[in-house]
Amino acid sequence: MSPLMHRLAPLCLALALGLPHSLGAQTPEGGAPLGPLMVFGLHSDDMLVMRDGPDVLAKAIGWIAYDARDVMILEVSGDGTWGRVAREGREGWVAMRHLKPTEG
């Protein structure tokens, strides 16, 4: 993927999901969670890492199954690349590139 596409991909995802794109973290419109979304692009022996901040270097605090179909986004990072989720009694951030609207 070209450097330009790496910069545009989060914006395209945010627009496709109907999310705002700005410099600060945003809650979905009306403050209601966005979803349900499904995890995709992972192998069956992998899991989506939930982190304590919107950064790949942030501490891993949980995991979401590769085939989860009930992920709800509470907040989106300003660049659209991270979503804050609540799972199993804790909140954390996951990479939006591994989420898409639930099919059927």
C-alpha positions in Angstrom: 0.0 0.0 0.0 1.4 3.4 -0.9 2.2 6.0 1.9 -0.8 8.1 0.7 -3.2 5.1 1.1 -1.8 4.5 4.6 -2.8 8.0 5.5 -6.2 7.9 3.7 -7.3 4.4 4.9 -8.4 5.5 8.4 -10.4 8.5 7.0 -12.0 6.2 4.4 -13.0 3.7 7.1 -14.4 6.5 9.4 -16.4 7.9 6.5 -17.7 4.4 5.5 -18.8 3.8 9.1 -20.3 7.3 9.3 -17.9 8.4 11.9 -16.6 12.0 12.4 -13.0 12.7 11.4 -11.1 15.3 13.5 -8.0 15.8 15.6 -9.6 14.7 18.9 -11.3 11.5 19.9 -15.0 11.6 19.1 -18.0 9.7 20.4 -20.4 8.3 17.8 -23.2 10.6 16.9 -25.7 11.2 19.7 -23.3 9.4 22.2 -24.8 6.0 21.4 -22.4 3.1 20.7 -21.6 2.3 17.1 -22.2 -1.3 16.0 -22.6 -4.1 16.2 -19.3 -4.6 14.2 -17.5 -7.8 13.4 -13.8 -8.6 13.6 -12.3 -9.5 10.3 -8.9 -10.0 8.7 -7.5 -12.2 11.4 -6.6 -15.9 11.3 -8.6 -18.4 13.4 -5.6 -18.8 15.7 -5.3 -15.0 16.3 -7.3 -12.5 18.4 -7.9 -8.7 18.2 -5.8 -7.0 20.9 -7.6 -4.5 23.2 -5.2 -1.9 24.6 -5.2 0.7 27.4 -4.7 3.5 24.9 -5.1 4.2 21.2 -1.6 3.2 20.2 0.1 0.0 19.1 2.6 0.4 21.9 -0.1 0.8 24.6 -0.4 -2.1 27.1 -2.5 -5.1 26.0 -5.4 -5.5 28.5 -7.6 -8.0 26.7 -8.4 -9.8 23.5 -11.4 -10.2 21.3 -12.1 -13.4 19.3 -11.1 -13.4 15.6 -14.8 -14.1 14.7 -16.6 -11.8 17.2 -19.7 -10.2 15.7 -20.9 -8.0 18.5 -18.3 -5.3 19.0 -19.7 -1.9 19.9 -17.6 1.2 19.5 -17.9 3.9 22.3 -15.4 6.4 21.0 -13.2 6.8 17.9 -9.7 8.3 17.9 -9.4 11.6 16.0 -7.6 9.9 13.1 -10.2 7.1 12.9 -7.6 4.3 13.4 -8.7 3.2 16.9 -12.0 2.5 18.6 -12.7 2.3 22.3 -14.8 -0.7 23.2 -16.2 -2.2 26.4 -15.8 -5.9 26.8 -16.0 -8.2 29.8 -16.1 -5.4 32.4 -13.2 -3.4 31.0 -12.8 -0.7 28.4 -9.9 -0.6 25.9 -8.9 0.4 22.4 -8.8 -1.8 19.3 -7.5 -1.2 15.7 -10.5 -0.1 13.5 -8.9 -1.7 10.5 -10.0 -5.1 11.9 -13.7 -4.1 12.3 -16.5 -3.8 9.7 -20.3 -3.7 9.9 -21.8 -7.1 10.8 -23.0 -8.9 7.7 -26.5 -10.4 7.5 
